[in-house]
Structures are given as C-alpha cells and as structure tokens.
Amino acid sequence: DAGITQSPRHKVTETGTPVTLRCHQTENHRYMYWYRQDPGHGLRLIHYSYGVKDTDKGEVSDGYSVSRSKTEDFLLTLESATSSQTSVYFCAISGGVIYGYTFGSGTRLTVV
Amino acid sequence: TQLLEQSPQFLSIQEGENLTVYCNSSSVFSSLQWYRQEPGEGPVLLVTVVTGGEVKKLKRLTFQFGDARKDSSLHITAAQTGDTGLYLCAGTPNTGNQFYFGTGTSLTVIP
C-alpha cells in the first residue's frame, strides 16, 4: 500500500556474478534513490534518479550502475558482486525533499 | 565525520519512561526530518520541521528544531514497546544539495 516495492527481498549470490535489484513505484514520483545500510555506516546513497534516463552518482557508487527506462522502475546492478557489497539495499522515492522519502522494505543481499 | 550526529547511539529503557534523542550538526539546515525504522523494514517518515524553534507533536512524540536550525531533538513521553526501533534524523544543509541521514539512535523499550 506504500506504493513502492523492491525485489527480491533476499538474495545470496557468489562473488563475481552480476546482480540486479529492482525497485517499482506506483506513485509517479520523479525522484528515486538507492541506498545501502550497513552497521556503523548508516544509510549511504549509491545512485539516484531525477527522471527517466536521468541518473547521478551518490556517495558510494563504485561497483554499481543504475538504469531508469520508465518512471516507475529503477534498477540497481552490481556488475561483478564482491563480499564488500553484502548489505541491505533500500530504494526510496520522493516527490521532493521537503515531502520526505518513502522507502521500500529492502533487499538483503549476501555475497559469498 | 558525519554531518548529522545523533546521541545517544543506543538507548534501552523501561516501558513508561521518558527519553530524548538528539540530532546535532555544525551546518545550518533549511529543514530536518525524523524517521523511524523497525527491524526488517525501511525507514518511515515521522515529521518534518522547517522553522527555527518549531515544536511539533505527534501523540507522545515531541519534535523540536533548534533556533539556529543546526540541531533537533525528539522527546518520547511514557515510552511503549511499540516505540522500539532505529530513529534517524535527515536533511539537506543550506550549503549543498545532498540529503544526509544521521548516524541513528537505536531505542529498545523493555516491557
């Protein structure tokens, strides 16, 4: 009912394999974000999008790429997963910073 | 160094007690937001404070924005077990356009 869903919720993958996480929104919000959350580091921005095909890097973008071909979908790809990318990944949407962010339920990714 | 420092980092209290969580920065913010995150879920927006000195109440939760707009506090009266979670402050400093999250306060309310 929150208008944002992430898939998968859990994934275990091997080092060196590509992984794609999906974020889907039904709110028609312009802004979409990918964060990772790690103990001791809090929430860190990976990439964000301010419109279809308009994306930019965040604080910790190395090793990640994103794509947004439709307003409702924002994909995060780990080209070649590493153990340091084991984390919980959150997608967020916003109609503007002053309105706050709506977060998805997260994807717990384990790279073994 | 984090732009938004929260204290305490961890807090464990008995049900019915009062508590205050702090969010501090050396930067001025046009607004600050507070989120609560429960285990296994994403953060949920509680409130946005915009004006220096502003006080907002949300049932038993009272949020205050500092006069200089560099800090904020969250006060919970008569804590309940349902208040357990990670509390995060967040905002964009006037000097930039990046949105920052605080370091977080993990609250546990013991029945």
Interface residues (C-beta under 8 A of the other chain):
Chain A: G42 L43 L45 E59 F90 A92 V97 I98 Y99 G100 Y101 T102 F103 G104 S105 G106
Chain B: Q2 S31 Q33 Y35 G40 E41 G42 P43 V44 L45 T48 V50 L88 A90 T92 Q98 F99 F101 G102 T103 G104
